[in-house]
Amino acid sequence: MSDLREGESGILDRIDLPQEEVHRLMELGFVPGLAVSAAHSAPGGDPRVYRVDGSEFAMRRAMARHVLLRP
């Protein structure tokens, strides 16, 4: 997910993080099969805002690289 540019999107495939973090992200709406799109980012590019299921969340690049998308 960290490779998405502003306006690009993909379908969440899986999250490669410890189960506790996966559970927390899923509570926020990052559920496999849902569309995720990249919105604006802070100056310097980190964190970036992502849209999923009608909500927006800021996420650091270090975590976002473990959220894997399919086209």
C-alpha positions as CSV (number, residue, x, y, z in Angstrom):
1,M,0.0,0.0,0.0
2,S,2.9,2.4,0.6
3,D,3.6,2.5,-3.1
4,L,0.3,4.0,-4.0
5,R,0.4,7.5,-5.3
6,E,-2.3,10.1,-4.5
7,G,-5.5,9.0,-6.2
8,E,-4.5,5.4,-6.9
9,S,-6.3,2.5,-5.3
10,G,-6.2,-1.2,-4.9
11,I,-8.0,-4.1,-3.2
12,L,-6.7,-5.1,0.2
13,D,-5.2,-8.6,-0.1
14,R,-3.6,-9.2,3.3
15,I,-1.8,-7.6,6.2
16,D,1.6,-9.0,7.1
17,L,1.9,-7.7,10.7
18,P,1.6,-9.3,14.1
19,Q,-1.9,-10.5,14.9
20,E,-2.6,-7.7,17.4
21,E,-1.8,-5.0,14.8
22,V,-3.8,-6.9,12.1
23,H,-6.8,-7.0,14.5
24,R,-6.5,-3.2,15.2
25,L,-6.3,-2.3,11.5
26,M,-9.3,-4.5,10.8
27,E,-11.3,-2.7,13.5
28,L,-10.5,0.5,11.7
29,G,-11.9,-0.9,8.4
30,F,-8.8,-2.4,6.7
31,V,-10.5,-5.6,5.8
32,P,-9.3,-7.9,3.0
33,G,-11.4,-7.4,-0.1
34,L,-12.2,-3.7,0.4
35,A,-10.8,-1.0,-1.8
36,V,-8.1,1.3,-0.4
37,S,-7.1,4.6,-2.0
38,A,-4.3,6.9,-1.3
39,A,-5.2,10.5,-0.4
40,H,-3.0,13.4,0.6
41,S,0.2,13.1,2.6
42,A,2.1,15.2,5.1
43,P,5.0,17.3,3.8
44,G,7.8,14.9,3.1
45,G,5.3,12.1,2.3
46,D,4.9,10.5,5.7
47,P,2.4,9.8,7.1
48,R,-0.1,9.5,4.2
49,V,-3.9,9.5,4.4
50,Y,-5.7,6.4,3.1
51,R,-9.4,6.1,2.4
52,V,-11.2,2.8,3.1
53,D,-14.9,2.1,3.4
54,G,-15.8,5.8,3.6
55,S,-13.3,6.7,6.3
56,E,-9.8,8.3,6.2
57,F,-6.8,7.2,8.2
58,A,-3.3,8.5,8.4
59,M,-0.6,5.7,8.4
60,R,3.1,5.9,8.4
61,R,5.0,4.4,5.4
62,A,6.7,1.8,7.7
63,M,3.3,0.2,8.6
64,A,1.7,0.8,5.2
65,R,4.3,-1.3,3.4
66,H,3.0,-4.4,5.3
67,V,-0.6,-3.8,4.0
68,L,-0.6,-5.7,0.7
69,L,-2.9,-4.9,-2.2
70,R,-3.9,-6.5,-5.4
71,P,-4.7,-4.4,-8.5
